[in-house]
Amino acid sequence: MTRVAAIDCGTNSIRLLIADAHPGTGELTDLDRRMTIVRLGQDVDRTGRLAPEALERTFAACREYAAAIKEHGAERIRFVATSASRDAENRDEFVRGVRDILGVEPEVITGDQEAAFSFTGATKELPGQDSYLVVDIGGGSTEFVVGDAEVRAARSVDVGCVRLTERHLVRDGVISDPPTPAGIDAIRADIEAALDLAGETVPLREPRTLVGLAGSVTTVAGIALGLSAYDSAAIHHSRMSYEQVRAITERLLTATHEERAAIPVMHPGRVDVIAAGSLILLSVMERTGAREVVVSEHDILDGIAWSCALDDA
């Protein structure tokens, strides 16, 4: 058994998992799993740089995580940074800050590495004989991975819930409320182009099972389940039909900020970006012909933890 700490720093959120890994049984025993919305990717698509206030929000979360890691006595720590920090001109400032706080070098991984971690985390508990398309909808990018016992093809494309919202639904610092038809059409066009790109590498229609990951997917699942509060255990491995996803997406695209915020499972940090995230999921289901999606609460964070436990750096 190895006690590990995995940190996944994405465009919209930073997450921590402290767990005991049991390689012999393939089990991770969670000790602390938490998420903080920091919006590190704020305006990166427009400016190419990480905003000072976004960096400070992220560093504040890192300080909290450092205290938790020390309390639990984790033996190994791995910090992985994804889309926003890949794109930023000033990512060295981000790297220095994380290193000073946590004592580890953040790894700004490639999209393909991100995809592999997501696949491992999402499918380790699922039957190995099946073929899977794992779709990880992040804030700045979406990863597509096909495999069974191991990854066979992967592609990361630059469409995510934050990136698309900021690109097409924000004018003069104000988010369209609700999204305008023109904004929705522009988001759809970007998603379709990204799916064309992903399809050049990944056989999107070949796998038998679609597995959806990350906050946009799990939030839509919570709405589909009619939960009165976010319940990770209820959401994990739940299934949503195409009809449910379409109905929820249409609802979110026509709702105001206040109406979205009033949804019981909605995290405050997702209120303004959930419409774009749900539209990505719906578009994936339309492109692949999937009649349902299996929702996983285990994702890239769990994959990072396993790589740390197995010293597979």
Backbone bond lengths (Angstrom), bond angles and torsions (degrees), N, CA, C in turn:
res aa  C-N    CA-C-N  psi(-1)  N-CA   C-N-CA  omega(-1)  CA-C   N-CA-C  phi
1 M - - - 1.463 - - 1.521 109.95 -
2 T 1.333 116.87 137.04 1.458 122.80 177.98 1.523 108.97 -128.54
3 R 1.314 115.93 130.86 1.467 119.82 176.92 1.525 108.63 -90.12
4 V 1.318 115.79 121.57 1.460 120.70 -173.38 1.522 110.31 -125.82
5 A 1.324 114.52 157.53 1.461 121.68 173.23 1.519 107.45 -126.95
6 A 1.326 115.82 122.29 1.460 121.59 178.96 1.518 108.92 -116.04
7 I 1.324 115.85 134.91 1.462 121.24 177.63 1.525 108.14 -125.49
8 D 1.320 114.59 128.95 1.464 122.53 177.75 1.520 107.38 -115.73
9 C 1.320 116.31 113.39 1.458 121.11 -179.49 1.522 108.57 -109.35
10 G 1.324 115.68 107.75 1.447 121.09 -178.13 1.512 112.50 -106.68
11 T 1.307 115.86 -163.71 1.461 121.95 -177.25 1.524 111.96 -73.32
12 N 1.326 116.47 -35.11 1.462 120.78 -174.77 1.520 113.09 -107.36
13 S 1.322 117.27 -34.78 1.463 120.50 -173.34 1.518 111.17 -137.15
14 I 1.334 114.76 161.24 1.460 122.03 170.81 1.523 106.54 -124.17
15 R 1.330 116.11 133.64 1.461 120.13 -172.94 1.529 110.02 -129.84
16 L 1.327 114.21 149.64 1.456 122.18 -179.55 1.519 109.82 -124.94
17 L 1.324 115.86 136.92 1.456 121.55 169.87 1.522 108.29 -131.44
18 I 1.331 115.81 119.12 1.468 121.83 170.68 1.516 105.61 -109.10
19 A 1.324 116.61 124.08 1.463 120.15 -172.94 1.511 111.10 -149.66
20 D 1.326 114.68 157.51 1.461 121.97 169.59 1.519 107.43 -95.24
21 A 1.318 116.24 120.36 1.462 121.50 -177.93 1.528 109.38 -99.33
22 H 1.330 115.10 132.32 1.465 122.10 179.63 1.525 108.23 -118.22
23 P 1.342 118.13 87.13 1.464 120.48 -175.63 1.521 113.44 -57.01
24 G 1.322 117.79 -32.29 1.466 120.76 -178.13 1.517 113.07 -64.71
25 T 1.330 116.92 -35.25 1.467 121.19 -178.23 1.521 113.10 -103.29
26 G 1.346 116.22 -10.20 1.458 119.36 -178.01 1.513 113.42 72.92
27 E 1.336 117.08 25.26 1.460 120.98 -177.00 1.528 111.32 -110.63
28 L 1.330 114.95 142.34 1.453 122.59 169.18 1.525 107.79 -112.06
29 T 1.323 116.78 124.97 1.460 120.86 176.41 1.517 108.58 -102.27
30 D 1.332 116.25 109.87 1.461 120.83 -177.17 1.520 111.31 -67.77
31 L 1.324 115.80 134.56 1.461 122.58 171.45 1.525 110.79 -109.51
32 D 1.320 116.01 -34.15 1.462 121.02 179.01 1.523 107.30 -157.08
33 R 1.328 115.83 122.09 1.467 121.07 176.78 1.527 106.36 -132.74
34 R 1.315 116.65 120.93 1.459 119.60 -177.07 1.529 111.07 -146.98
35 M 1.321 114.58 160.86 1.453 121.64 -177.42 1.525 109.90 -140.01
36 T 1.325 116.16 139.29 1.456 121.83 176.64 1.529 108.28 -129.81
37 I 1.321 116.55 129.20 1.462 120.32 175.03 1.527 108.04 -79.89
38 V 1.339 117.48 116.54 1.464 121.61 -178.99 1.527 111.95 -119.11
39 R 1.335 117.28 -13.43 1.472 122.98 -179.61 1.537 110.45 48.95
40 L 1.341 116.32 52.96 1.461 121.02 178.63 1.527 110.64 -57.92
41 G 1.340 117.08 -32.58 1.454 120.65 -176.69 1.518 115.01 -82.93
42 Q 1.321 117.20 13.94 1.469 121.27 179.71 1.530 111.20 -51.03
43 D 1.321 116.77 115.50 1.477 124.02 174.85 1.526 114.72 66.11
44 V 1.337 118.78 8.59 1.466 119.60 -179.76 1.521 111.23 -62.11
45 D 1.324 116.54 -38.56 1.467 119.57 -179.36 1.525 110.99 -61.01
46 R 1.336 117.00 -32.08 1.469 121.00 -177.49 1.518 112.42 -88.96
47 T 1.356 117.51 -41.60 1.469 120.97 -172.27 1.520 114.15 -100.06
48 G 1.329 116.42 -23.19 1.459 119.71 -175.81 1.520 113.51 78.23
49 R 1.328 117.73 6.52 1.464 121.99 -177.56 1.521 111.27 -132.22
50 L 1.327 115.98 153.36 1.460 121.78 173.70 1.529 108.54 -80.03
51 A 1.329 116.57 126.33 1.457 121.09 -177.32 1.531 110.46 -70.63
52 P 1.346 117.76 143.70 1.478 120.50 -179.94 1.521 112.92 -54.30
53 E 1.347 117.39 -42.56 1.462 119.40 -178.56 1.534 111.44 -69.13
54 A 1.343 117.50 -30.55 1.466 120.68 176.82 1.524 110.25 -69.83
55 L 1.316 116.44 -40.12 1.466 120.01 176.85 1.530 110.61 -62.65
56 E 1.319 117.71 -42.53 1.465 119.95 -178.49 1.522 111.11 -66.49
57 R 1.332 118.07 -38.53 1.466 119.92 175.82 1.525 110.60 -60.95
58 T 1.317 115.89 -41.59 1.469 120.77 -179.35 1.519 110.78 -67.79
59 F 1.310 117.95 -42.91 1.469 120.85 179.77 1.534 110.96 -65.94
60 A 1.321 117.58 -34.67 1.470 120.19 177.25 1.527 110.26 -63.24
61 A 1.334 117.03 -41.69 1.464 120.47 176.93 1.524 110.41 -65.06
62 C 1.327 116.83 -39.15 1.472 120.46 179.08 1.526 111.15 -61.21
63 R 1.320 117.35 -37.32 1.466 120.04 178.62 1.526 110.63 -64.43
64 E 1.342 116.88 -40.56 1.462 120.11 176.57 1.519 110.58 -63.72
65 Y 1.321 116.91 -41.83 1.456 121.04 -178.27 1.530 110.88 -67.78
66 A 1.328 117.13 -37.26 1.461 120.62 178.80 1.528 110.60 -60.77
67 A 1.330 117.04 -39.88 1.469 120.89 178.56 1.528 110.73 -65.02
68 A 1.339 117.29 -40.83 1.467 120.73 179.69 1.527 111.28 -66.92
69 I 1.323 116.57 -39.92 1.471 120.87 179.35 1.522 110.46 -63.66
70 K 1.315 116.31 -42.10 1.474 120.59 178.34 1.521 110.38 -64.59
71 E 1.330 116.67 -41.56 1.469 120.84 -178.83 1.531 111.41 -61.62
72 H 1.322 117.06 -40.99 1.466 120.76 -177.30 1.536 113.18 -85.95
73 G 1.306 117.63 -11.84 1.460 120.36 177.08 1.519 113.83 68.12
74 A 1.317 117.60 44.42 1.462 120.95 178.87 1.526 110.29 -63.56
75 E 1.335 115.91 137.57 1.466 121.77 -178.74 1.519 112.53 -82.61
76 R 1.313 116.42 -32.33 1.466 121.20 -178.47 1.520 109.22 -133.96
77 I 1.330 114.89 142.46 1.461 121.37 179.72 1.525 108.22 -128.21
78 R 1.311 115.72 136.39 1.464 119.91 172.89 1.518 108.87 -134.99
79 F 1.328 115.49 126.81 1.459 122.68 -179.30 1.526 107.91 -114.08
80 V 1.316 115.59 119.17 1.461 120.79 -178.70 1.520 109.23 -117.03
81 A 1.309 116.25 131.04 1.461 122.55 178.45 1.518 109.23 -114.18
82 T 1.328 115.26 140.88 1.468 118.66 -171.47 1.531 111.41 -115.96
83 S 1.304 117.78 -131.50 1.464 122.16 -160.37 1.528 115.75 -55.03
84 A 1.326 118.44 -51.78 1.469 119.81 -172.62 1.522 111.50 -60.67
85 S 1.336 116.95 -44.36 1.455 119.60 -177.23 1.523 111.85 -74.54
86 R 1.338 118.12 -21.60 1.464 120.02 172.80 1.518 110.42 -66.59
87 D 1.327 116.58 -36.22 1.460 121.64 -171.35 1.526 113.53 -86.27
88 A 1.324 118.53 -16.36 1.465 121.19 -167.06 1.527 112.75 -86.13
89 E 1.345 114.63 138.64 1.458 120.71 177.27 1.522 111.62 -66.94
90 N 1.327 117.71 -34.44 1.467 122.34 -175.61 1.525 112.13 -100.13
91 R 1.325 117.50 34.16 1.464 119.19 -177.37 1.525 111.97 -65.02
92 D 1.370 118.93 -21.31 1.469 120.66 177.71 1.533 110.91 -62.37
93 E 1.319 117.09 -33.29 1.465 120.98 177.30 1.526 110.14 -65.23
94 F 1.309 115.82 -40.29 1.465 121.97 176.43 1.530 110.44 -63.17
95 V 1.327 116.82 -45.99 1.466 121.68 -178.36 1.526 110.58 -61.22
96 R 1.329 116.92 -45.91 1.472 120.30 -179.70 1.521 111.45 -61.22
97 G 1.322 116.82 -44.03 1.461 120.08 -178.45 1.514 112.47 -62.16
98 V 1.328 117.12 -44.50 1.463 121.05 179.49 1.525 110.51 -64.30
99 R 1.321 116.42 -43.44 1.463 120.42 -179.24 1.530 111.19 -61.52
100 D 1.331 116.39 -41.55 1.462 120.21 -179.63 1.532 111.71 -64.58
101 I 1.333 117.33 -36.02 1.466 121.36 -175.76 1.524 112.13 -82.88
102 L 1.328 117.48 -45.01 1.471 121.76 -171.06 1.524 113.89 -104.06
103 G 1.327 116.51 -13.81 1.460 119.17 178.69 1.510 114.38 76.33
104 V 1.332 117.47 12.73 1.463 121.19 176.72 1.523 109.33 -129.39
105 E 1.312 114.83 152.86 1.456 120.74 178.31 1.523 109.39 -81.46
106 P 1.325 118.97 120.49 1.463 118.94 175.70 1.520 110.31 -68.38
107 E 1.307 115.38 136.54 1.456 120.54 -179.84 1.526 108.72 -98.13
108 V 1.310 116.05 115.20 1.464 120.24 176.94 1.522 106.15 -87.17
109 I 1.330 115.19 96.62 1.458 120.37 -169.71 1.522 111.88 -85.64
110 T 1.321 114.55 161.65 1.458 120.58 176.89 1.530 109.79 -78.01
111 G 1.306 115.76 166.02 1.457 120.09 176.73 1.511 112.19 -61.78
112 D 1.338 117.44 -36.10 1.461 120.34 179.78 1.533 111.23 -67.47
113 Q 1.347 116.98 -39.07 1.465 119.85 176.42 1.527 110.33 -64.87
114 E 1.325 115.46 -41.24 1.462 120.86 178.44 1.528 109.97 -58.85
115 A 1.323 115.68 -42.77 1.455 120.95 -179.75 1.524 111.63 -63.33
116 A 1.331 116.73 -42.61 1.463 120.37 -178.82 1.525 111.68 -64.82
117 F 1.329 117.24 -41.97 1.462 120.49 177.20 1.536 110.76 -62.70
118 S 1.318 116.10 -42.47 1.461 120.15 179.69 1.519 111.22 -61.10
119 F 1.319 116.52 -42.72 1.466 121.02 -178.96 1.527 110.73 -63.29
120 T 1.323 116.79 -46.37 1.464 120.65 179.59 1.525 110.78 -59.58
121 G 1.325 116.23 -48.73 1.454 119.70 -178.47 1.510 113.20 -63.06
122 A 1.345 116.78 -37.87 1.461 120.70 -174.30 1.510 114.02 -79.06
123 T 1.338 117.66 -30.49 1.468 119.96 -169.64 1.516 114.63 -109.86
124 K 1.324 118.64 -4.49 1.470 119.73 -174.93 1.527 112.09 -59.81
125 E 1.342 117.19 -29.89 1.468 120.97 -179.62 1.531 112.48 -92.58
126 L 1.323 117.92 -6.84 1.457 121.16 -175.58 1.525 110.90 -93.46
127 P 1.347 118.42 159.32 1.467 120.96 -178.04 1.520 111.73 -58.08
128 G 1.328 116.39 128.85 1.461 121.54 -174.90 1.514 114.11 -71.75
129 Q 1.334 117.74 -18.36 1.453 119.38 -176.57 1.524 112.69 -81.26
130 D 1.332 117.96 -9.42 1.450 120.53 -178.39 1.530 110.02 -85.00
131 S 1.333 115.99 163.21 1.460 121.31 172.83 1.519 107.82 -107.78
132 Y 1.338 116.52 135.90 1.450 121.85 -171.86 1.517 111.69 -125.05
133 L 1.337 114.95 143.95 1.451 121.81 162.36 1.519 105.87 -110.62
134 V 1.330 116.39 111.11 1.456 121.81 178.99 1.527 107.87 -97.30
135 V 1.332 116.06 126.29 1.460 122.01 -179.87 1.524 108.27 -120.81
136 D 1.319 115.80 117.36 1.461 122.89 -177.43 1.524 107.93 -110.26
137 I 1.336 116.47 104.07 1.461 121.90 -176.07 1.519 108.91 -92.01
138 G 1.318 116.04 104.93 1.453 120.61 -178.60 1.513 112.44 -98.93
139 G 1.325 115.07 -166.59 1.447 119.82 179.30 1.518 112.92 -79.12
140 G 1.337 116.08 -38.68 1.456 119.88 -177.40 1.503 114.52 -110.13
141 S 1.328 117.50 -23.13 1.458 120.90 -177.28 1.521 110.01 -145.78
142 T 1.327 114.77 165.25 1.457 121.40 174.83 1.526 107.92 -128.17
143 E 1.330 115.39 133.48 1.461 121.06 -179.38 1.522 110.10 -105.40
144 F 1.316 115.48 138.14 1.459 123.31 176.38 1.527 107.81 -119.25
145 V 1.327 116.62 124.85 1.460 120.68 -178.55 1.517 109.65 -135.22
146 V 1.320 116.10 130.67 1.462 121.99 176.15 1.514 108.46 -114.61
147 G 1.336 115.48 136.28 1.453 119.68 177.33 1.503 110.88 -177.03
148 D 1.339 115.25 -179.44 1.463 121.78 172.53 1.515 106.96 -129.52
149 A 1.330 118.52 -93.97 1.458 119.45 174.42 1.528 110.44 -74.05
150 E 1.323 116.66 -23.99 1.462 120.83 179.46 1.527 109.05 -146.77
151 V 1.332 115.07 166.42 1.462 121.08 -178.49 1.522 110.26 -70.37
152 R 1.334 115.85 133.14 1.462 120.90 176.46 1.525 112.49 -109.57
153 A 1.323 117.32 -29.04 1.462 120.89 178.21 1.511 109.03 -157.43
154 A 1.329 116.66 146.29 1.465 120.37 -178.96 1.521 109.65 -151.38
155 R 1.331 114.95 149.93 1.468 120.62 176.12 1.520 109.29 -154.52
156 S 1.318 115.87 136.10 1.457 122.03 174.08 1.523 108.20 -108.71
157 V 1.335 116.18 133.55 1.466 120.72 179.42 1.522 108.98 -127.16
158 D 1.329 115.86 151.09 1.466 121.33 -171.74 1.529 112.88 -86.56
159 V 1.321 116.07 57.66 1.459 120.66 167.43 1.530 107.26 -127.12
160 G 1.315 116.16 126.54 1.452 122.05 178.02 1.515 108.19 -148.99
161 C 1.326 116.61 168.97 1.464 119.91 -172.58 1.527 112.54 -65.78
162 V 1.337 117.76 -36.85 1.463 120.30 179.01 1.524 110.27 -74.93
163 R 1.328 116.83 -47.78 1.462 121.04 -177.38 1.536 111.23 -57.87
164 L 1.332 116.81 -46.33 1.464 120.09 -177.85 1.528 112.11 -70.20
165 T 1.333 116.32 -36.88 1.464 119.44 177.20 1.519 110.84 -62.67
166 E 1.329 116.54 -49.36 1.462 119.90 -178.42 1.526 111.71 -66.57
167 R 1.324 117.08 -33.28 1.462 120.83 -176.82 1.527 112.24 -73.57
168 H 1.337 117.14 -37.78 1.462 119.21 -169.44 1.530 115.88 -122.13
169 L 1.332 118.41 -12.64 1.461 119.30 -176.39 1.519 113.42 -116.27
170 V 1.337 117.64 1.41 1.463 121.20 -178.93 1.531 109.43 -112.90
171 R 1.325 115.57 127.08 1.461 121.31 175.30 1.526 108.02 -131.47
172 D 1.348 115.04 123.04 1.470 120.84 179.90 1.529 111.36 54.97
173 G 1.322 115.18 39.17 1.458 120.57 176.30 1.507 115.15 80.15
174 V 1.334 117.73 2.91 1.461 121.27 -177.79 1.525 109.54 -115.14
175 I 1.334 116.74 131.72 1.460 121.80 -179.97 1.525 109.83 -84.91
176 S 1.333 116.27 134.04 1.462 121.18 177.18 1.524 109.67 -57.53
177 D 1.323 115.94 133.45 1.455 119.97 -174.01 1.532 110.27 -140.72
178 P 1.346 117.84 101.34 1.461 126.85 -4.12 1.528 111.01 -75.71
179 P 1.351 117.69 176.60 1.467 119.98 178.88 1.523 111.77 -55.41
180 T 1.325 116.17 141.59 1.458 120.62 178.65 1.527 110.02 -77.98
181 P 1.333 117.62 153.79 1.468 119.80 175.62 1.525 112.78 -56.12
182 A 1.342 116.81 -38.66 1.465 119.86 178.92 1.530 111.07 -65.07
183 G 1.324 116.16 -40.09 1.462 119.95 178.16 1.514 111.75 -64.91
184 I 1.330 116.38 -42.07 1.460 120.76 178.64 1.530 110.59 -63.20
185 D 1.329 116.95 -42.80 1.465 120.62 178.91 1.526 110.90 -62.15
186 A 1.331 116.71 -39.88 1.465 120.63 179.84 1.528 110.80 -66.29
187 I 1.341 116.88 -39.83 1.461 120.40 176.97 1.522 110.19 -63.55
188 R 1.319 116.41 -44.74 1.467 120.33 179.01 1.530 110.98 -58.53
189 A 1.331 116.38 -42.60 1.461 120.11 -179.50 1.526 111.07 -61.83
190 D 1.340 117.00 -42.56 1.466 120.40 178.33 1.526 111.35 -64.42
191 I 1.324 116.23 -41.29 1.470 120.18 179.83 1.527 110.46 -64.03
192 E 1.321 117.26 -45.03 1.461 120.46 -179.01 1.524 111.08 -62.98
193 A 1.343 117.31 -40.15 1.461 120.44 177.12 1.528 110.97 -64.08
194 A 1.336 116.09 -39.10 1.462 120.23 178.52 1.525 111.49 -67.03
195 L 1.325 116.73 -37.85 1.467 120.09 177.25 1.525 110.84 -65.92
196 D 1.329 117.02 -37.52 1.468 119.99 174.55 1.519 110.14 -59.03
197 L 1.331 115.90 -43.97 1.470 121.63 -179.10 1.524 110.76 -65.27
198 A 1.323 116.58 -46.80 1.463 120.49 179.51 1.522 110.92 -61.22
199 G 1.337 116.62 -38.67 1.450 121.20 -178.01 1.513 114.25 -66.50
200 E 1.338 117.19 -16.77 1.463 120.00 176.10 1.529 111.79 -68.75
201 T 1.333 115.95 -25.01 1.464 121.59 -176.79 1.521 112.68 -111.71
202 V 1.329 116.18 -36.63 1.466 122.04 -171.91 1.535 109.43 -111.86
203 P 1.335 118.50 126.43 1.473 120.70 176.85 1.524 110.79 -74.57
204 L 1.332 115.94 88.52 1.455 121.60 -168.61 1.530 113.58 -63.79
205 R 1.311 118.52 -29.61 1.464 120.77 -175.92 1.529 113.13 -96.43
206 E 1.325 117.66 -2.87 1.469 120.50 -174.15 1.526 114.11 -76.85
207 P 1.343 120.02 -45.74 1.474 120.28 -174.70 1.524 112.51 -64.85
208 R 1.327 115.16 154.51 1.466 121.30 -178.97 1.519 112.17 -83.84
209 T 1.343 118.12 -27.56 1.463 120.95 -172.95 1.519 110.62 -126.47
210 L 1.337 116.52 127.60 1.459 122.62 174.03 1.520 108.41 -94.56
211 V 1.331 116.31 127.70 1.463 122.53 178.52 1.524 107.83 -118.18
212 G 1.331 116.58 125.18 1.457 121.43 -178.05 1.519 111.77 -108.33
213 L 1.342 115.16 138.16 1.462 120.74 -176.07 1.527 111.46 -126.49
214 A 1.304 114.33 163.09 1.467 126.24 169.25 1.526 112.53 84.31
215 G 1.335 114.68 174.26 1.454 121.98 -165.63 1.508 116.24 -60.62
216 S 1.333 117.54 -36.61 1.466 118.53 178.27 1.522 110.45 -62.04
217 V 1.326 116.39 -44.43 1.466 121.06 -177.51 1.526 110.76 -68.98
218 T 1.323 117.30 -45.67 1.465 119.48 -176.96 1.529 111.48 -68.70
219 T 1.335 116.97 -31.40 1.463 119.69 176.51 1.521 110.78 -67.81
220 V 1.326 117.05 -45.05 1.464 120.34 176.37 1.526 110.22 -60.11
221 A 1.334 117.01 -38.58 1.465 120.64 178.12 1.523 111.48 -63.64
222 G 1.317 116.53 -40.99 1.463 120.09 177.57 1.516 111.90 -61.83
223 I 1.336 116.40 -38.01 1.468 120.48 176.57 1.526 109.72 -66.78
224 A 1.342 116.82 -43.82 1.466 120.78 -179.51 1.527 111.47 -60.88
225 L 1.329 116.24 -35.94 1.467 121.02 -179.65 1.531 112.27 -78.55
226 G 1.328 117.44 -11.08 1.458 120.93 -179.31 1.518 113.29 69.04
227 L 1.335 117.02 32.62 1.465 120.48 -176.26 1.530 111.29 -70.52
228 S 1.305 115.41 144.16 1.466 120.71 177.83 1.523 111.66 -85.01
229 A 1.330 116.69 -12.09 1.465 123.38 175.32 1.527 106.80 -158.54
230 Y 1.327 116.21 158.40 1.455 119.14 -178.66 1.522 109.52 -64.64
231 D 1.333 116.76 128.63 1.463 122.77 -177.27 1.517 108.15 -133.99
232 S 1.322 116.12 99.59 1.464 121.21 -175.73 1.518 112.19 -59.30
233 A 1.328 117.17 -40.36 1.468 120.64 -177.74 1.532 111.24 -65.06
234 A 1.334 116.77 -38.28 1.462 120.21 179.33 1.522 111.41 -71.05
235 I 1.316 116.51 -34.62 1.465 121.41 -177.07 1.527 111.71 -76.01
236 H 1.326 116.85 -37.11 1.470 121.53 -175.52 1.530 110.80 -60.72
237 H 1.323 115.91 122.92 1.466 125.65 179.94 1.535 113.23 67.34
238 S 1.335 116.51 16.63 1.467 118.20 169.15 1.522 108.56 -72.95
239 R 1.328 116.04 166.70 1.462 121.10 -178.34 1.519 109.16 -127.13
240 M 1.331 115.45 138.90 1.456 121.18 176.32 1.520 109.23 -120.13
241 S 1.305 116.21 136.39 1.460 120.55 176.36 1.520 109.88 -79.87
242 Y 1.316 115.45 161.01 1.464 120.69 175.21 1.528 110.21 -57.67
243 E 1.321 117.17 -41.06 1.463 120.74 -178.79 1.527 111.57 -62.45
244 Q 1.331 116.90 -39.06 1.465 119.80 177.48 1.526 111.27 -64.82
245 V 1.312 116.05 -45.76 1.466 119.79 -179.01 1.526 110.38 -62.91
246 R 1.313 117.54 -41.85 1.466 120.68 179.44 1.530 110.96 -62.89
247 A 1.333 117.23 -45.81 1.462 120.74 -178.58 1.526 111.39 -63.85
248 I 1.332 117.44 -41.89 1.464 121.18 -178.96 1.524 110.07 -68.79
249 T 1.328 116.98 -40.78 1.467 120.40 178.51 1.517 111.07 -61.60
250 E 1.332 117.07 -44.63 1.467 120.45 178.04 1.523 110.69 -61.43
251 R 1.323 117.00 -38.24 1.467 120.91 178.18 1.526 110.69 -64.05
252 L 1.332 117.02 -45.19 1.460 121.09 -177.06 1.526 111.77 -68.43
253 L 1.329 116.68 -34.34 1.461 120.66 -178.39 1.531 112.44 -72.64
254 T 1.307 117.32 -18.75 1.468 120.55 -179.69 1.529 112.61 -108.00
255 A 1.323 116.46 -1.59 1.468 120.73 -177.47 1.527 111.54 -86.13
256 T 1.317 116.01 153.79 1.465 121.55 173.00 1.529 109.03 -84.09
257 H 1.334 114.98 169.94 1.466 120.62 176.18 1.528 110.47 -54.51
258 E 1.325 116.58 -45.96 1.465 120.27 -177.58 1.529 111.52 -64.48
259 E 1.314 116.91 -38.66 1.467 120.24 179.85 1.526 111.02 -68.12
260 R 1.324 117.70 -39.95 1.467 120.08 177.55 1.529 110.42 -68.02
261 A 1.329 116.72 -41.24 1.466 120.88 -179.09 1.519 111.95 -63.58
262 A 1.331 117.07 -26.67 1.461 121.49 -177.92 1.525 113.08 -79.78
263 I 1.313 117.99 -8.63 1.464 120.62 178.16 1.531 108.49 -68.63
264 P 1.333 119.39 126.72 1.469 121.40 -170.26 1.533 115.33 -57.22
265 V 1.330 118.42 -34.67 1.471 119.82 -175.54 1.521 112.16 -88.69
266 M 1.315 118.67 0.11 1.463 121.87 -172.31 1.527 112.09 -79.42
267 H 1.339 116.67 120.14 1.460 120.72 172.88 1.527 108.12 -73.25
268 P 1.335 117.97 138.24 1.469 119.65 -178.87 1.526 113.96 -53.81
269 G 1.328 116.56 -32.30 1.460 119.85 -178.95 1.515 114.07 -75.58
270 R 1.338 117.52 -7.00 1.470 120.49 -179.01 1.535 112.67 -106.93
271 V 1.308 116.92 -5.62 1.460 120.25 -172.94 1.530 111.74 -55.29
272 D 1.335 117.32 -44.85 1.457 120.80 -173.75 1.526 113.50 -85.44
273 V 1.329 118.16 -12.27 1.473 119.59 -175.48 1.525 113.16 -115.39
274 I 1.322 118.48 -5.85 1.460 121.35 -174.40 1.524 112.23 -67.40
275 A 1.333 118.12 -31.72 1.466 119.71 -179.45 1.521 110.37 -62.55
276 A 1.326 117.03 -45.64 1.466 120.53 178.27 1.523 111.03 -65.43
277 G 1.335 117.06 -39.82 1.459 120.40 179.48 1.514 112.82 -63.41
278 S 1.333 116.26 -42.61 1.465 119.50 -180.00 1.525 110.91 -68.56
279 L 1.332 116.59 -32.62 1.466 119.81 178.37 1.526 111.40 -68.11
280 I 1.325 117.11 -33.45 1.474 119.79 173.84 1.517 109.97 -62.10
281 L 1.338 116.75 -47.21 1.468 120.26 -179.89 1.524 111.15 -60.38
282 L 1.325 117.22 -46.55 1.460 120.41 179.96 1.523 111.10 -60.45
283 S 1.326 116.45 -42.37 1.461 120.34 -179.03 1.525 111.44 -65.19
284 V 1.322 117.06 -37.44 1.469 120.77 176.62 1.529 110.08 -62.47
285 M 1.318 116.79 -44.15 1.467 119.93 -179.60 1.522 110.99 -64.92
286 E 1.327 116.37 -38.57 1.469 119.57 177.69 1.519 111.00 -65.48
287 R 1.327 117.20 -42.71 1.462 120.63 -178.11 1.529 112.08 -68.08
288 T 1.323 117.02 -39.76 1.466 120.54 -176.08 1.519 112.93 -85.79
289 G 1.332 117.07 -17.02 1.457 120.24 -175.49 1.509 113.52 77.77
290 A 1.342 117.51 14.40 1.466 121.11 -178.39 1.530 110.12 -68.17
291 R 1.318 116.43 131.76 1.466 121.09 178.23 1.523 111.84 -87.31
292 E 1.341 116.78 -16.18 1.457 120.17 176.35 1.519 109.17 -154.60
293 V 1.320 115.42 163.93 1.458 121.84 177.23 1.524 108.23 -129.09
294 V 1.333 116.50 134.13 1.460 122.87 173.27 1.531 107.09 -86.82
295 V 1.313 116.81 128.11 1.464 121.95 -175.84 1.522 109.13 -97.88
296 S 1.329 116.20 130.08 1.463 120.08 179.65 1.525 110.25 -120.60
297 E 1.322 115.42 131.52 1.463 121.44 171.90 1.527 110.82 -84.94
298 H 1.322 116.16 -10.08 1.464 120.90 177.96 1.518 107.96 -99.66
299 D 1.311 116.38 128.69 1.454 119.78 -169.82 1.517 110.68 -149.97
300 I 1.324 116.83 -141.05 1.454 121.59 -176.78 1.531 111.70 -57.75
301 L 1.330 117.45 -34.56 1.458 120.90 -178.80 1.523 110.77 -61.52
302 D 1.337 116.74 -42.92 1.461 120.88 178.14 1.524 110.58 -68.49
303 G 1.333 116.82 -36.55 1.459 120.05 176.82 1.515 112.13 -64.03
304 I 1.329 116.88 -39.11 1.471 121.14 176.59 1.526 109.86 -63.78
305 A 1.337 116.80 -42.58 1.463 120.68 179.71 1.523 110.60 -60.33
306 W 1.344 117.26 -44.31 1.451 119.87 178.87 1.522 112.07 -63.91
307 S 1.332 117.28 -40.36 1.457 119.41 179.84 1.530 110.47 -64.71
308 C 1.324 115.74 -35.26 1.460 120.84 177.28 1.523 111.07 -67.80
309 A 1.309 116.79 -43.08 1.482 121.38 -178.92 1.520 111.63 -65.59
310 L 1.320 115.84 -37.70 1.455 120.41 -177.95 1.513 112.47 -90.62
311 D 1.345 115.38 3.03 1.462 122.05 -179.30 1.516 110.61 57.44
312 D 1.346 115.31 36.83 1.468 121.66 -177.25 1.515 109.32 -96.28
313 A 1.317 115.02 62.87 1.456 119.72 -177.05 1.506 112.03 -91.41
